[in-house]
Amino acid sequence: MADTHDHRTMTRRAVRIFSDRRVTLVIHAGDFVAPFTAWDLADLGCPLVGVFGNNDGDRAALQKAFAGFATLHDPPHRLSVAGRRVVVAHERDAAEAASEGADVLIYGHSHRAEVIEESPLRLNPGETCGWVTGRSSVALLDPGSLTVAIVDL
């Protein structure tokens, strides 16, 4: 997911989808915006790893709000998910710059969902909030097969 931008209704819908699908890890590609976004994401029932976006001004307050169930990082952030090397950044250019050896690049910022099926796989889940494009979405990634489903909220 990416670009929640304080839209609590859509964030809660995303949490329900992740719960219904028994997602074991949620990755947020930035622009949480306000610390109260943590209130809804705390109900995930699984860990959350995120990076800060360009609209995440009070990073210390965000870190404090998400403590206990999430880790938030400066982008780009590298992690391993089911044996896949994943790079997460808010902006695509930052993910691309850190892409050496990666299997998957996850980013947001443009508010437009996209999946580019090449190596590495490039994934923008679109905007969770729906403020800019009118489309609220998240992505479900199977790290084993590297298949992606964009899910409208």
Secondary structure, DSSP 8 states (H G I E B T S, - for coil): ----TT-HHHHHHHHHHHHHTT-S-EEE-S---STTHHHHHTTSSS-EEEE--TT---HHHHHHHHTTTEEEE-SSEEEEETTEEEEE-SSHHHHHHT-TT-SEEE--SS---EEE-SSSEEEE---SS-TTTS--EEEEEETTTTEEEEEE-
